[in-house]
Amino acid sequence: MGVYPNPSTGEFTIDLPVNAQVEITNQLGQVIYSKQLEQGKNTVNMSEYAKGIYFLKASIDGKMTITKIVKQ
């Protein structure tokens, strides 16, 4: 799984090897985005959210992958 550009001013591309359930949480653990995404490149727009650190969680092949993303 790849996430870029990271950091970003609001729009992130998530490149997935398979279809996956994706969640983005803030530093308090609150889910701000949750969606089933398709294999390949997906765009997520976070421009409405505050600057800061977020965590992208993806369930891929039964394994939870967590990636830190930064919105500037």
Residue pairs with C-beta under 8 A, 6 or more apart in sequence:
1 14
1 15
1 16
1 17
1 20
1 58
1 60
1 65
1 67
2 13
2 14
2 15
3 12
3 13
3 14
3 15
3 56
3 67
3 69
4 12
4 13
4 15
5 12
5 13
6 12
6 67
6 69
6 70
7 69
7 70
7 71
7 72
8 46
8 69
8 70
8 71
8 72
9 47
9 71
9 72
10 45
10 46
10 47
10 49
10 71
11 43
11 44
11 45
11 46
11 47
12 43
12 44
12 46
12 69
13 41
13 42
13 43
13 44
14 22
14 37
14 41
14 42
14 43
14 44
14 56
14 58
15 40
15 41
15 42
16 22
16 37
16 38
16 39
16 40
16 42
16 58
16 60
17 39
17 60
18 39
18 60
18 61
19 36
19 37
19 38
19 39
20 36
20 37
20 58
20 59
20 60
21 34
21 35
21 36
21 37
21 58
21 59
22 33
22 34
22 35
22 36
22 37
22 42
22 56
22 57
22 58
23 31
23 33
23 34
23 56
23 57
23 58
24 31
24 32
24 33
24 34
24 44
24 46
24 54
24 55
24 56
24 57
24 69
25 31
25 32
25 54
25 55
25 57
26 32
26 49
26 52
26 54
27 52
27 53
27 54
32 49
32 54
33 44
33 46
46 54
46 71
49 71
50 71
51 71
51 72
52 70
52 71
53 68
53 69
53 70
54 68
54 69
54 70
54 71
55 66
55 67
55 68
55 69
56 66
56 67
56 68
56 69
57 64
57 65
57 66
58 64
58 65
58 67
59 65
